[in-house]
Amino acid sequence: MRIDRVERRDVEVLTVTCADDVAEFPAAWERLESAIGSLRGRRFYGAFTPGVEYRVCVERTAGDDAEALRLEPWTLPGGTYARTRLWGEPPEVYGLIGPTYELLVAASTPDPSRPSIEHYRRRDEIDLLLPVR
């Protein structure tokens, strides 16, 4: 597994929040996707605090009205992250997230003050980002 250190900027997003429970993720993703309509040209993220919460996020674009969409505005925090990349077909690639995240934590010094991030780059490509000190 290749791990890179990257610097990320803050990203303004709209979110749906649920418990950090895999069983709740599909409904949260469905709610976000149905609220924004077309997925084309949008950037999607999952942000999570292990054992606490999971946020399904879409990068905010001009004209997005959080209140009308019934989505919560939020900011994905920037800073230094350890990053590894996953490739594979959904839904199988989603099963790699948890075990790969655990390896990333074991190989790094996490910063618990910021959430970890899944950046859905493409349908079959996901960056896992662990905040580090």
N, C-alpha and C positions, 0 to 999 in steps of 0.2 A: 504494500500500500504506500503510495507516494503522498507525503504531507508537505504542503507549502505554507509559508507564512505570508499572509496578505493583509493589506490595509484597506479597509472599506469605509466609505462615507456613510453618513446617516441617510436613510431612505424613508421618505414619507409614504405611508401605506394606509390602506383601508383594511380592516380586519373583522373576523368572526372569531370569538374566543370560546374555547371549550376546555374541559379537564384534559390533563395529559394522559389520555386513555385511548389507545388505538381504536377501540370500538366507537368512539365519538367522532373520529376524524372524518369519515366519509360524509356524514351529515353536515359538518361544518364546511367542508369543501363544496358540497352541493349548494348550500345556502349562499356562499360567496359567489360561485359561478353563476347562479341564477340571478343574483342581484345585479351583476355587472353586464350580463348579456354576452356579447362577443368576447371570446378569449384572445382573439387574434391581436398580436402586437403588444400584449400585456405581459408584465413580469410578475411571477408568482413566487411566494415564499411560505415556508412554515417556520415559525419561531416558537421555541419552547424552553420552558424552565422545567427540567426533569422532575417528575412527580407532582408538579403544581399545575401548569397550564400549557396549552398549545394554542397558537394563534395562526389561523389561515390568513394569508396576506396577499394583497395585490398592490403593486406600486401605483401610487396616485397619479393621475394625469389631469391636465387642464380640463375643467368642466365636470369633474367628478364631484357630486354633491353627496357627502357622507350621510347627511340627514335623510335626503330623499331615497338613497339606496339602503338606508337602515343598516349602515356599516359604521364601525368605530374608527375614527382617525387615530393614527398611532405613528411612532417613529421607530424603525429598526435602527438600533444604535450602531454607529460606526466604530472603528478602532481596529486593533490587531486581532486577527483570527488565524487559527490553524485550519487549513482547507484540504480536503481530499475529495476526489470526484468519483461518482458511481455512474456506470453505464449499464443499461439493460432494458428489456421490455417491461412495461407495466402489465400486470401488477407485481410481477416477480421482483423487479428492482426495489420496490417499496420494502420488501422483506429484508433487504440488505442494509437498510438505514440503521436499525437498532444495533446489530452486531458491529457494524463499521464505526458507528458513533462511540461505542464502548472502547474499541481499539484506539480511536482518536484521543479519547480522554486519557487512556493509559499512557499514551506517548507524549502528552502535553501537560502544561500547568494551566488548568482552566481558570478563568476569571468569572466567578459566580455572580458578579454584579450585572452581567449582561446575558441575554438569552442566547442559546445556540440557534443556528439558522440552517434551514434547508433551502437552497436556491434552485428552483426548478428551471434550469436553463433551456431544456427541450423536453419533449415527451419521454425521451430515453436517456437523459443526462441530468444528474443532480449533483450539486456541490453541497457537501456537508461542511459547515463552518462552526468551529468551536471557539468562543471568545477566550483569548489567552492574555496573560500579563506580560 
